[in-house]
Amino acid sequence: MTTLHILFTAELPESLARLWSTGDSLLLAGASVTLALRPDLSLPQPLYALAEAVQARGLKLDQVALISSADWVELITRHDKSLSWS
């Protein structure tokens, strides 16, 4: 069973690593997009960021796939479940 983990906070929850399984994906939304700029963090892959949140903060993320709200909906359909972290 695959999970789309959707992170909204600017902190990476320790429990996320325990719940991560093969086939899972991480979507950074809201304030969490700033985590992609922290070289001290090893973020799970595959990793996506909501383009609107990145643009709203004036950021440039080269190592992250930026997706639209419509892409977000499609990403949800590719996973068995989604889990929001806030």
RAGI-V908329 format. One record per residue. RES is the residue in one letter. PSI is psi in radians with two decimals (* if undefined). OMEGA is omega in whole degrees, -180 to 180 (* if undefined). D_LAST is the distance of its C-alpha to the last C-alpha in Angstrom with 2 decimals. Layout:
res psi omega d_last
RES PSI OMEGA D_LAST
RES PSI OMEGA D_LAST
//
This chain:
res psi omega d_last
M 2.23 -179 22.08
T 2.62 -178 19.71
T 2.38 169 15.96
L 1.97 178 14.03
H 2.14 -178 10.72
I 1.99 -175 8.54
L 2.25 -179 6.32
F -0.37 -176 5.11
T 2.82 -179 5.28
A 0.30 176 8.94
E 2.46 179 9.05
L 2.00 -178 9.83
P 2.35 178 9.15
E -0.58 -178 12.76
S -0.28 178 12.41
L -0.72 180 11.69
A -0.64 180 15.35
R -0.56 -177 16.62
L -0.14 -177 15.31
W 2.34 178 16.43
S 2.79 175 19.65
T 2.33 -179 22.29
G -0.17 178 21.68
D 2.80 177 17.87
S 2.72 178 16.33
L 2.24 175 13.32
L 2.14 175 12.31
L 2.19 180 10.97
A 2.70 179 10.01
G -2.46 -176 9.78
A -0.35 -177 9.89
S -0.31 -180 9.33
V -0.43 179 12.87
T -0.36 179 14.36
L -0.49 -179 13.77
A -0.26 179 16.54
L -0.09 -177 18.93
R 1.90 -179 18.72
P -0.30 -179 21.76
D -0.15 -180 20.98
L 2.45 173 18.10
S 1.71 -177 19.07
L 2.47 179 16.43
P 2.69 179 17.00
Q 2.61 -1 19.24
P 2.61 -174 19.58
L 2.31 179 17.16
Y 2.74 175 16.59
A 2.45 178 15.25
L 2.04 -175 15.22
A -0.69 -179 18.48
E -0.69 -180 17.81
A -0.66 178 14.94
V -0.83 -179 17.33
Q -0.66 -180 20.25
A -0.46 -180 18.72
R 0.04 178 18.34
G 0.55 -177 21.79
L 2.82 173 20.87
K 2.02 -179 22.92
L 1.85 -177 21.46
D -0.48 -173 24.42
Q 0.14 -175 23.03
V 2.40 176 20.26
A 2.06 178 21.01
L 2.35 -179 20.02
I 2.71 177 19.59
S 3.04 176 19.98
S -0.66 178 18.27
A -0.69 177 21.22
D -0.60 179 20.72
W -0.80 179 17.12
V -0.76 179 18.74
E -0.67 178 21.35
L -0.69 178 18.99
I -0.70 -178 17.44
T -0.34 179 21.06
R -0.06 180 21.86
H 2.67 180 19.54
D -0.56 179 20.17
K 2.92 175 16.64
S 2.62 -178 13.10
L 2.11 -180 9.92
S 2.37 178 6.46
W 2.09 179 3.79
S * * 0.00
//
